[in-house]
Amino acid sequence: MMNKRSPEYVKRENELCKKIQEVSEKYDQFTKEGKDTTAILRQLETILDEMQLFKKSYGIFHQPVNVDAFD
């Protein structure tokens, strides 16, 4: 198992966090404009799934969040 503070880990984590930030900002913009956010939320879900798989590959396990509970 690789160190979670290795250069590869930090680089990938930063890339994923940047993607999350960008999509979150796009979501905020669409919400303010009254546009449909369905596609953006799917993008966010995909990125969060990618983050979860990435973290699991480094042995960092988190309980998944049941997004249906927020409906």
Phi, psi and omega per residue, in radians:
M1 nan 2.351 -3.113
M2 -1.454 2.719 3.097
N3 -1.194 2.349 -3.113
K4 -1.264 -0.069 3.067
R5 -1.965 0.290 3.061
S6 -1.182 2.746 3.141
P7 -0.986 -0.656 3.135
E8 -1.143 -0.736 3.137
Y9 -1.102 -0.869 -3.095
V10 -1.066 -0.745 -3.140
K11 -1.074 -0.853 -3.107
R12 -1.166 -0.718 3.113
E13 -1.060 -0.763 3.115
N14 -1.098 -0.708 3.109
E15 -1.065 -0.802 -3.126
L16 -1.174 -0.701 3.104
C17 -1.109 -0.663 3.110
K18 -1.128 -0.738 3.095
K19 -1.061 -0.767 3.131
I20 -1.064 -0.773 3.135
Q21 -1.078 -0.784 -3.127
E22 -1.093 -0.790 -3.131
V23 -1.198 -0.634 3.097
S24 -1.104 -0.721 3.106
E25 -1.148 -0.687 3.095
K26 -1.116 -0.708 3.086
Y27 -1.041 -0.829 3.120
D28 -1.011 -0.766 -3.136
Q29 -1.091 -0.821 -3.138
F30 -1.110 -0.686 3.129
T31 -1.084 -0.799 3.130
K32 -1.082 -0.603 -3.119
E33 -1.492 -0.063 3.137
G34 1.296 0.361 -3.126
K35 -1.510 2.794 3.097
D36 -1.171 2.242 -3.091
T37 -1.829 0.137 -3.066
T38 -0.975 -0.873 -3.102
A39 -1.120 -0.657 -3.140
I40 -1.174 -0.712 3.110
L41 -1.138 -0.590 3.067
R42 -1.175 -0.686 3.073
Q43 -1.062 -0.780 3.141
L44 -1.092 -0.737 3.110
E45 -1.041 -0.751 3.135
T46 -1.089 -0.771 -3.141
I47 -1.156 -0.717 3.123
L48 -1.150 -0.650 3.046
D49 -1.093 -0.731 3.109
E50 -1.078 -0.734 3.111
M51 -1.098 -0.747 -3.138
Q52 -1.090 -0.784 3.111
L53 -1.110 -0.703 3.103
F54 -1.054 -0.838 -3.124
K55 -1.118 -0.698 3.109
K56 -1.075 -0.644 -3.125
S57 -1.132 -0.355 3.082
Y58 -1.772 0.165 3.104
G59 1.353 0.359 3.127
I60 -1.837 1.795 -3.063
F61 -1.790 2.354 3.065
H62 -2.254 2.609 3.066
Q63 -1.197 2.308 3.081
P64 -1.177 2.607 3.115
V65 -1.616 2.322 3.085
N66 -1.433 1.724 -3.083
V67 -1.185 -0.386 3.104
D68 -1.145 -0.379 3.137
A69 -1.196 -0.288 -3.113
F70 -1.591 -0.101 3.133
D71 -1.269 nan nan
